Amino acid sequence: MAHNPQAPQGPESHDPAGSTQMFRAFVDEGAPRRAQAAPAPAGPRIGLIVGVLAAVVIVAAVAWLALG
């Protein structure tokens, strides 16, 4: 590892935040574990499609009544 001549040397160079290894262990422990994503259920997607189609039919019917 490279020597940094500007860094304080000796026991007076105590790191008040703790060692880098302890920090990395803390960060890695708090990181969320990513599991394989399950495929999205088809239920909400089908409901969205039906809702959009119903909205289009309603808008078409209102337009037909207004212009007819």
C-alpha positions as CSV (number, residue, x, y, z in Angstrom):
1,M,0.0,0.0,0.0
2,A,1.3,3.5,-0.8
3,H,2.7,5.6,2.0
4,N,1.1,9.1,2.4
5,P,3.7,11.5,3.7
6,Q,1.0,14.2,4.5
7,A,-1.0,11.9,6.8
8,P,-0.1,12.2,10.5
9,Q,2.0,9.3,11.7
10,G,2.1,7.4,15.0
11,P,-0.5,6.8,17.7
12,E,-1.8,10.4,17.6
13,S,-3.5,9.6,14.3
14,H,-6.5,8.0,15.9
15,D,-9.5,7.8,13.6
16,P,-12.5,9.1,15.6
17,A,-15.0,7.6,13.2
18,G,-13.6,4.1,13.5
19,S,-11.8,2.0,11.0
20,T,-12.7,1.7,7.3
21,Q,-13.2,-2.0,7.7
22,M,-15.8,-1.5,10.4
23,F,-17.5,1.2,8.3
24,R,-17.7,-1.1,5.3
25,A,-19.1,-3.9,7.5
26,F,-21.8,-1.5,8.8
27,V,-22.7,-0.3,5.3
28,D,-22.8,-3.8,3.9
29,E,-24.9,-5.0,6.8
30,G,-27.5,-2.2,6.3
31,A,-27.7,-2.8,2.5
32,P,-30.9,-4.4,1.4
33,R,-30.6,-7.9,0.0
34,R,-31.9,-8.1,-3.5
35,A,-33.7,-11.3,-4.2
36,Q,-34.7,-12.5,-7.6
37,A,-37.8,-10.4,-8.6
38,A,-40.9,-12.5,-9.0
39,P,-42.9,-11.9,-12.1
40,A,-45.6,-9.3,-11.6
41,P,-49.1,-10.9,-11.2
42,A,-51.4,-10.4,-14.2
43,G,-54.3,-9.2,-12.1
44,P,-53.5,-5.5,-11.7
45,R,-52.4,-5.3,-15.3
46,I,-55.6,-6.8,-16.6
47,G,-57.6,-4.5,-14.4
48,L,-55.7,-1.5,-15.8
49,I,-56.4,-2.6,-19.4
50,V,-60.1,-3.1,-18.7
51,G,-60.3,0.3,-16.9
52,V,-58.7,2.1,-19.9
53,L,-61.0,0.4,-22.4
54,A,-64.0,1.3,-20.2
55,A,-62.9,4.9,-20.1
56,V,-62.4,5.0,-23.9
57,V,-65.9,3.5,-24.4
58,I,-67.5,6.0,-22.0
59,V,-65.7,9.0,-23.7
60,A,-66.8,7.7,-27.1
61,A,-70.4,7.3,-25.9
62,V,-70.4,10.9,-24.5
63,A,-68.9,12.3,-27.7
64,W,-71.5,10.4,-29.8
65,L,-74.4,11.7,-27.6
66,A,-73.0,15.3,-27.7
67,L,-72.4,15.3,-31.4
68,G,-75.4,13.3,-32.4
